[in-house]
Amino acid sequence: MSRNELKNAVLSGGELKFSRGGRDYLLYGWEQCDGCILSLECEGELIWQTAPMPREACAEEFLGYYSEM
């Protein structure tokens, strides 16, 4: 999955399921009064989460994390 596909999925606000390195991931987010929060689960376990911030900033933070996975 390309960086652009990932970023577009985050910005669209939907859930994203993907596999990487033989593991299954679920990325999802929700809006709060103080910003968006993104969460990433790997096979049902929460492994990463942002602090509340604008969705664009969440997308950039996730892309940085994704590139290090």
Secondary structure as the mmCIF struct_conf table of DSSP 4:
data_model
#
loop_
_struct_conf.conf_type_id
_struct_conf.id
_struct_conf.beg_label_comp_id
_struct_conf.beg_label_asym_id
_struct_conf.beg_label_seq_id
_struct_conf.end_label_comp_id
_struct_conf.end_label_asym_id
_struct_conf.end_label_seq_id
HELX_RH_AL_P HELX_RH_AL_P1 ARG A 3 SER A 12
TURN_TY1_P TURN_TY1_P1 GLY A 13 GLY A 13
STRN STRN1 LEU A 16 ARG A 20
TURN_TY1_P TURN_TY1_P2 GLY A 21 GLY A 22
STRN STRN2 ARG A 23 GLN A 32
TURN_TY1_P TURN_TY1_P3 CYS A 33 ASP A 34
STRN STRN3 GLY A 35 CYS A 42
TURN_TY1_P TURN_TY1_P4 GLU A 43 GLY A 44
STRN STRN4 GLU A 45 GLN A 49
HELX_LH_PP_P HELX_LH_PP_P1 THR A 50 ALA A 51
BEND BEND1 PRO A 52 PRO A 52
STRN STRN5 MET A 53 MET A 53
HELX_RH_AL_P HELX_RH_AL_P2 ARG A 55 GLU A 68
#
